[in-house]
Amino acid sequence: MTGLSLSHLSVHRGPCPVVDDVTLEVKPGECVGLIGPNGAGKTTLMRAALGLIAHKGDSSIARLSSAERARAAAWLPQMREIAWPVSVETLVGLGRTPHMGPAQRPGPLDRAAIDAALARMELAQFAGRRATALSGGEQARVLIARALAQEAPVLIADEPIAGLDPAHQITTMRIFSDLAAEGRLVLVALHDLGLAARFCTRLVLMHRGRLVADGEPADVLNSDNLARVFGLRAFMAETEDGPVFQPLEVV
Ligand SMILES: Nc1ncnc2c1ncn2[C@@H]1O[C@H](COP(=O)(O)OP(=O)(O)OP(=O)(O)O)[C@@H](O)[C@H]1O
């Protein structure tokens, strides 16, 4: 199975590093939440890790050929506009492109992957609908389904639950955590620290381009990190339903 190994990864914008000497190992079976305030460098780190932008240092995925990368990693970018008026089923089917030859029609394995992704994202009833005619949250779920249909061992997602209603936020985070339990590697940037604490096996905290904490959610979301990095005071408790996190006040 494919892991993600970043070694001394840096990205410069002008003279300043916006990702600064990041070394990180993520293994199959982990659901890692990438957290940090606006501008911390989360998107830039993920794009560099995927080889989508110029960087210094090494990423085990960026160094693959583009065909290998497309089979190894699914990418859900932050911008989620669907521009083409194709059916939901057709759009989700695009996730199978790395597994198909040029002009090849979807085979039984592709159909099964598309149907499973539609079912997992509760989109079966939308399969024939025009994707551009769905609500913003529904479109977001369609794009997650496309990434699931890719069946890549690595899923990297940039704020995938932004704009989803609370039930679908929980459902989607549970799907990511289930994918990790099935042996895939999930790296997901999140601003909802409560859902990050509840569904991620590990949190990685970025601040001004650097990794400043990495570990179990309760350890990373300590009062010192919250105040120093997020400028926040928060309530956090372990309950029988898992960790509960509530931001209280700006400090
Ligand atoms: N193309 C660019 N040119 C110049 N600066 C950039 C560019 N892209 C990003 N930056 C800067 O790099 C820094 C990191 O941006 P990035 O988008 O990675 O942050 P982020 O942690 O994902 O933030 P957010 O939570 O707001 O999405 C920011 O200060 C941003 O302004």
The ligand as a Tripos MOL2 file, in Angstrom:
@<TRIPOS>MOLECULE
LIG
   31    33     1     0     0
SMALL
NO_CHARGES

@<TRIPOS>ATOM
      1 N1         -0.2460   31.9220   -5.5960 N.pl3     1 LIG1
      2 C1          0.1420   32.5470   -4.4760 C.ar      1 LIG1
      3 N2          0.9200   33.6420   -4.5210 N.ar      1 LIG1
      4 C2          1.3230   34.2730   -3.3970 C.ar      1 LIG1
      5 N3          1.0090   33.8600   -2.1600 N.ar      1 LIG1
      6 C3          0.2450   32.7560   -2.0580 C.ar      1 LIG1
      7 C4         -0.2310   32.0570   -3.2000 C.ar      1 LIG1
      8 N4         -0.9700   30.9920   -2.7790 N.ar      1 LIG1
      9 C5         -0.9590   31.0560   -1.4340 C.ar      1 LIG1
     10 N5         -0.2460   32.1120   -1.0010 N.ar      1 LIG1
     11 C6         -0.0190   32.5010    0.3920 C.3       1 LIG1
     12 O1          0.5160   31.3680    1.0520 O.3       1 LIG1
     13 C7          0.0220   31.3070    2.3780 C.3       1 LIG1
     14 C8         -0.5630   29.9220    2.6180 C.3       1 LIG1
     15 O2         -1.7420   29.7860    1.8520 O.3       1 LIG1
     16 P1         -2.6120   28.4520    1.8920 P.3       1 LIG1
     17 O3         -3.7270   28.6090    0.8980 O.co2     1 LIG1
     18 O4         -1.7260   27.2820    1.7390 O.co2     1 LIG1
     19 O5         -3.1720   28.5020    3.4020 O.3       1 LIG1
     20 P2         -4.2640   27.6010    4.0920 P.3       1 LIG1
     21 O6         -3.7010   27.1420    5.3940 O.co2     1 LIG1
     22 O7         -4.7770   26.5480    3.1690 O.co2     1 LIG1
     23 O8         -5.3940   28.6830    4.3830 O.3       1 LIG1
     24 P3         -7.0050   28.6070    4.4400 P.3       1 LIG1
     25 O9         -7.3450   27.9240    5.7290 O.co2     1 LIG1
     26 O10        -7.3990   30.0530    4.4440 O.co2     1 LIG1
     27 O11        -7.5060   27.8750    3.2190 O.co2     1 LIG1
     28 C9         -0.9910   32.4300    2.5290 C.3       1 LIG1
     29 O12        -0.3840   33.4980    3.2160 O.3       1 LIG1
     30 C10        -1.3120   32.8140    1.1070 C.3       1 LIG1
     31 O13        -1.6320   34.1880    1.0200 O.3       1 LIG1
@<TRIPOS>BOND
     1     1     2 1
     2     2     3 ar
     3     2     7 ar
     4     3     4 ar
     5     4     5 ar
     6     5     6 ar
     7     6     7 ar
     8     6    10 ar
     9     7     8 ar
    10     8     9 ar
    11     9    10 ar
    12    10    11 1
    13    11    12 1
    14    11    30 1
    15    12    13 1
    16    13    14 1
    17    13    28 1
    18    14    15 1
    19    15    16 1
    20    16    17 2
    21    16    18 1
    22    16    19 1
    23    19    20 1
    24    20    21 2
    25    20    22 1
    26    20    23 1
    27    23    24 1
    28    24    25 2
    29    24    26 1
    30    24    27 1
    31    28    29 1
    32    28    30 1
    33    30    31 1
@<TRIPOS>SUBSTRUCTURE
     1 LIG1         1 GROUP 0 **** ****
